[in-house]
Structure formats: C-alpha cells, structure tokens
Amino acid sequence: MLVSSLIQVFFVMKNARQSYVADRVPPDMASANADYLGRPHLLVYAIRFFQGMAESSTFVGTHYILGSWYKSAELGKRSGIFTSSGLIGTLFSGILQAAVYKHLNGRSGLTGWRWLFIIDGIITLPIAIYGFLIFPDVPQTTKAFYLTKEEKELAYSRLRGQVQVDRQPLSWNLARRVLGRWRWYGCSLLFAISGETESLGSNNIMGQWLKAVGGYTVEQTDFYPSGVTAVGIASTLVCATWTDYTGVRWPVLVYMSVACIIAAICLLVWSSPTGLKFFAFYIAGASYAGQATTFAWANEICADDDQERSIVLASMNMWNNVVNAWWSIVFYPATDAPRFHKGMIALLCISVATLGVTHLVYYLEQRERRRRRAAQDAHDPEPETRDTGELDEDKEERQADKS
C-alpha cells in the first residue's frame, strides 16, 4: 500500500501543472516521455515516486486529446476504448505474472517478480517510440504524417460549433472563468468520489483475500482477480457505447454505484458462501465503467472553453489521486485481510455518495443549458411570420416561372 501511495503523491504534484502542459507541450512528446521514464527499477520506492510524475500526463492528456478530436456523440466510445485498453493491459499483466512465476522463477538466479520487471521494460520501449511517432496532437496543430491536408482541415472544421477549436492566450481571465463557474468544483468532486469505487480492483483486494484465506496456488491468486478486470472491460465498452447512442452519461454512474453497493453488502456478510464472494468481487469490476464516462462527460460539459477543459480534466485526476494517496492506507491495509471490514463500509458509503454527486452534476449541467437557451432566445430576434395569402401568392409565382 505504501508503494502505491508514493506513486499517487507524485501523480498529484505533476497533475497540478498538467493543465498547462496539455495546452502548451506537444502531447506526443509528453506521452512518450511518460512511457519511457515510468519504468520499474530496483529502487522500487524511488522509481514508483518518479513514475507518478512521468505517468501523470498520459491519462489526463489522452482524455484532453480525445475531447479535442471528437464530437459529443463520438466521445464516449473513444474514451471507453482508451480506458479498456488500460484494463486489457492490467488483465494481461495478471496472466503474464502467473506465467512468469511458473516458467521463469529462479531462472538465472532471478526471482519471478524481477523477471516480470525485465519483461515489462522490454515491452515499454517500443510503446514509447510508437507514441512519439503516431500520437496526433490536436487538430489545429497536428503534424501527423498519416493524415492528408484535407483530413486535417476536416478534423478542424467539423468541430466548429461543438468544441472550441481556436487556442487562446493565457490570461488572468482564465482563473476567473474556472473559479466562477460550477464546472471545476462539480467535476472534480465527482471523480474524486466516484473514482474510489474502483478500490477493490485497483488495490487487488480479491488477490489479497485469496492469499489470506489460503488454499489457492500462486498462479490462481494471480489469475482469478483477472475476472474483476474482465467485467470492467465489458462494462466500460457497453456503457460507453450506450452513452453515445442515448446522449446521456449519468445512468452509467448509477449502474456502477448500485453494483458496488451490492458487492459491499455481500462482502460485509462474511458468512456468505465463497461463490457469492467471488460474484461480489467480480461485479465490483463494473466500477471501472464510470471512469471513461465521467471524463467524456467533463469533456462535453467544458467543450465551449478549451483552456477550462484542460484544467478541469487535470483537476479531476489530481483530486482523485489526492484521495487515493491515503484511502487505501486507511481503509484497505493488508492487516485487514481477508475481511477488509472497514474497506467494505467505505465502499458502501462512497457508492451512495457517488449517486448524490452524480445527481448534483446532472442538475447543474441542465440548469446551465436552460440558461444558455434562454439567453440565446432573448438575443435572437423572432423569425418573421407570413400569412397564408402571401404563401399562396409565392406558390403561384413559382408555378408561373416553371411554365
């Protein structure tokens, strides 16, 4: 838990200036730097600390880029694919870890976990190079070699009226806009709270439970928790696609909150059968669905202000990691295994709180839209009305012209 908290601390420190980086530094360079620098090392605690700094730009920066390229009806699916790709990596990691332990543990005098770090490092370098060469930046500045001039112009022009595509110079007016609206407060609070519903998966509570109760091999302890990630992948892709189709985001957070409430109740009743505990851990994987939807929602809410959007996205991730830095230490210490009683109560409470904050953000969004429509109606003059006699005369004139 301490190692995880170290990465969260530096993650927060770097996120504090990530909004400026997203707006000024080419994302392909920032992301490649994050991938290349964020590698395991023998000095585990130190490297995890600096890994947090390197990785902080990747998550927020990618969501910012997605919001810069796609319309509202396209954004959910793309955010879902991005989130799911990370979950697929986690899923593969569990399978890889089990395979490495089985086949390489003790080979050349190295333990299995050291071999895992070596393989992880080998995998990483090509990914860093790929990101540097392929990442497209934003439509107004992209130099992607695989896009034609016409495609770049289309990417830029098609977003007009939906997303602010023209970059503005930084000024003190930005602080007034961000702090004077509800968006920064509401979206930051939403992800700071809802992100903690992922705790069972992100802290591998199922793996710790399996190890504590005994009776499972090392391979099983590594492999069985992959089901949590698999549920997360399926939930994310289905929910993200559904939100684009329907045009509403909030039901996804209701779905994941209800799933986590059920999971917490099942695990609090410790006399429940082992099969029900497996079900509870797996259904808690639905919590991952909220991540993609929440950031797609924030991108949509702030689409009319590019600079505010970058700050809000970075702030959401920052405040979530502020909470993450101590949440697992307080509620999920390894000494609480296998029951994690405090953690299950915390999961139950945070899921209920997510329902409340989701309703609050939805209400504020709808209120803002109503006010915007009212202002537009007041500004735009009413269209002229013409009586039926004038319309009949026009019709006769058009028929005469044809003859």
N, C-alpha and C positions, 0 to 999 in steps of 0.2 A: 504493500500500500504506500510506503514511503517513497519508493522509486516512482510510482505513478504520480504522486503528489509533486515531486520535483519537476517532472515534465509539465505539469499543469501550471506551476508558478511561472516558469519562463514563457510558457504559452501566453499567459496573461500579460506579461511585461511586453512581449513583442506585439500582441494584439492592440495595445494602447496606441501604437503608431501605425498599425496596419492600414487604416483607412487612408492615410497619406500615401503610403507605399502603393496601394491599389490604384490610386489616382495618378501617380507620377512615374512609378517604375514599371518598365515593360513586364507584364505578367509571366512571359516565357522565361525570363532571367530569374525572376523571384521564385518561381516554382521549381526550376531546375536546381537553384541554389538550395532550396528546402529539401529536395530529394537527395542531393549529393551529400549535404552536410549532416542530415538526420540519420546517421548510421550507428549501429551498436558498436561498442568498444569495450575493452577490458575494464576500463574505468567506468563501470556501469552508472554509478550515481552522477558523475560529472557529465557523461555523454548524454544521459537522459535529460539533464538540465538544459544543455545546449541544444539538444534535439527539439525541445519545446520551442526554442527561439526559431530554429530553422523551419519547422513544420507549420508554424502559425500562419504563414502567408498562403499556404496551399489550400486549406479548407475555405477560408473566407474569400480568398482571391478567386477561386474557381466559381463559387456562387455569384460573385460580382460579375465575372466574365459571362456566365450563363445569362444573368439578367441584362447584360449589355447586347446580347445577340438574339434573344428570343422574345416573342410576344407572350402575353399572359397565357393564352390558350396552349402555348407550346412549352412553357417553362416547367410545369410540374413533372412531366415525363423526363425532361433532361436532368432536372435536379434529382429525380428518382434514380436515373441511370448512374449518375455520379456517386450518389450515396451507396447504391447497391454494389458498385464496383469496389468500393472500400470494404463493404461487408463480404464480398466474394474473396477479397484478399484475406480477411480475417478467417473465413471458412477454410480457405486453402491453407492458412497458417496452422490451424489445428491439425489438419490431416498431415501436413508436412512435418510438424513437430512429432507426431506419433511415428511417422515413417523414419525420420532421422534417428529417433531414440532406438527404434527397433533394429535398424541396419547399421548405424554409424557410431552408436555409443561405445566408447572405448577404442575406436579405430585411431591409430597413430597416437595413442595416449591422450586423446581429447574426449571429454565428456560430450553427451548428446547436445546439451544446450550450447556449447561452444561451436559445434558443427552447425547448429541452426543459425548462429550469428554469421558464420562464414558464408553459408549459402545465401542468407539474406543480403549480405554485402555484394555478392556476385550478381544477384538479381537486380540490385538497385542501380548500378552504373548505367546499363542500357536504358532504364526508365528515365534517368536524369537527362541523358542525351536526347532521347525521344521527346521529352517535354520541351527542351530548349529549341529543338528544330521544328516541332509541329504546333506548339501552343499558339493560337491565333491572335493574342492580344485582344483589343476591342475594335469594332467595325471602323471607327473613324481614324485609327492609326495602324491597322493591321498591315503587315508586310508578308503575310503567309504566301509562300511560293506556290501552293496548290490551289489558290483562288485566282481567278481571272479578274481583270479590271472591272468587267461588267458585274461579276459576282460580288465584288467588294462594294461597288456602288449600290447594288440591290440590297445588300445586308445593311447598308447605312440608311438608305431611303425608306425601306419598308417599315422601319420602326418609328418614323416620324408620326407624331400624334399619339403614340402609345408609350414611348420611352424617351427621356431626354437624351439626345444623341450628341449635342454640342457641348464641348467641355468649357467650363467657366473658370476664370482665375480665382485663386483662394482669396478670401477676404473675411473680415470680422462679421460680415453679414451671415456667413455660414453658421457661426455659433448661435446667432440669434434665431436662424431658421430651425436649427436642430433642437435647441433647448426650448423654443417657443411653441413647438408642436407636440402632440402626444406620441408620435411615431417612435421616437428614440426610447421613451420610457416604456411604452406598451410592448414593443417587440423585444426589447432587452429583457424585460421581466418575464415575458412568455417563454423564451428559450432558456433563461436562467433556471426556471422552474421545471418546464417540461423536459428539458434535457436530462434531468436526474431520474426520470422514469427508466432510462437506459441502464441504470446501475447494476441490475442483475447480470446483464450481458457484458457491459464494459469492465466490470470487476471480476468476471468469471466466477460468480458465486456458485454456479452449478458445479464447476470443476472443484472448487474448494469443498463443497458439500460431498461430492463423490469421494474425495480423498479422505475426508474426516470420518465418514460413516464406515469406510473400509469395504473390502470385498470386491473391489474393482482393480483391474490391472492399470499400469501407467498408460498404456495405449487407449484403454477405454476412458480413462479420466481425461485424456486429451481429445478423444474423438466424440464422445457423447454430447458435450456442450456445443458442438457444431450445429446441432439441431436448433438452438436458440438463434444462431446467425441465419440459418436457412429460413426460418419463419420470418426473420427480419427482412431478408431479401424479397421474399414473396409478398409480404405486406407492403413494403416500400413501392415495388413496381406496380402492384394492383392499385394501391391507393393513389399514387402519383398520376397514373393514367386516368383514374376516375375523376380526380380533381380538375384535370384539364378538360375532360368531357363535360362535366357539370358546371364548371366555373366557380365552384365554392371550395374553400380549403378547410374550414373549421371542423367539419364532421370527422376528418381523419384524426384530429387530436382527441375528439370524443371517443372514437374507436380505440385508440391506443390507451387512453386513460381507463376505460372500462376493462380492457384486457388486463392491465396492470393491477387494477383493484381486485379482479378475480384471482390473479396469481398470488397477490399478497395474502388474501384471505385463506387460500388453500395451503399456503406455506406457514401461516400462523397457527393453523390447526395441525399440530405436529403429529397427532395420532392418525392423520390421513395416510392411506396406503402409498407405497413407493410409486406406483403408477400414476397416482394423482399428482405427486410432487414433480415427476417428470413432465406431466402435462402443464403444470403451473409454470415451471421454468421455460418451457417451450413457448407457451402463449405470451409470456412476458417479452418475447422477441418482437412482438407487434409494436413495442415502444419505438423501435428504430424507424417506423413509418413516419413519425412526426417530424424527424429531422429535415428530410427533403421538403416536406410540405410547408413547414414553418419558414424556411429560407425562401422558398418560392413565393410564399405569401408576403414576406417582407419586401422582396424584390418588386412585387406587384404594388404594394402599398406606397413605396417610395419611387415609383417609376418616373414621376414628374420632376425629380431632383436628383441628378446623378451623384453629386457630392454628398448629399444627405444619405443616399442609399449606401454608399461605401462606408460611411460612419456607422450607420445603423447595423449593417451586416457584421462589421468588425466588433461593435459593441455587444451584439447578441452572443457572439462566440466568446468574447472576453468575460462577460459576466457569468456565462455558463461555466467557464473554467475557474473563475473565482470561487464559485460554489464547489466545483469538483475537487479543488485543491484540499478541502477539508472534509467534504461529505463522506468519502469512502473511509477516511480515518475514524470519523466519529461513529458512523452507522454500520460500517462493514469491516471492522477489524478482524484479522484472521483468528483471533482468540475467540470470536463469537461463533465460529464454525462448530457444528454443521447447521445450527438453527437460524443464526443471524436474526434473532428476535427483534432487536432494535431496527435493523435494516428493513424488515418487512413492515413494521409500523410506519417507518419513514416513507416507504414506497406507497403505502396506502394513503397517507396524508398528502404526499406530493402529487399523487394522481388526482385526488379530489381538488387540490389547489389548481392543477392544470385546467380542469373543467371550468373553474371560476375565471381564471385569467383569459382563457380562450373566449369565453362569452364577453369579457370586457373588451378585448381587442376587436372582436367582431362588431360590437356595438359602436365603438369609436370609429371604426372604418366606415360603417354605414352612415353614421352621423356626418362624417366628413364628406361623403359622396352626396348626401342630401343637400348640404350647404353649398357644395360646388355646383350642383344642378340648379339650385335656387339662384345663385349668383349669375350663372350663365343665362338663365331665363330672364333675369332682370336686366341684363346687359344687352341681350339680343332683341331687336325690335320684332314685334309680331308680324308674321307674313301677311301680305295683303290678301284680302278675300274678294272674290269676284262673283257677281250674281249669275244665275243660270242663263239669263238673257245674253250676257256678254260671252259666255262659253258657247252658246248656240251660234252666235254670230261668227266666232272664230272658227267653229266647225264648218259652217257654210263657206267661209272664205277659203279654207284649206281644200274643200271639195271642188270649189271653182278653179283653184290653181291647178289641181290634178287634171281637170277636164280641159 
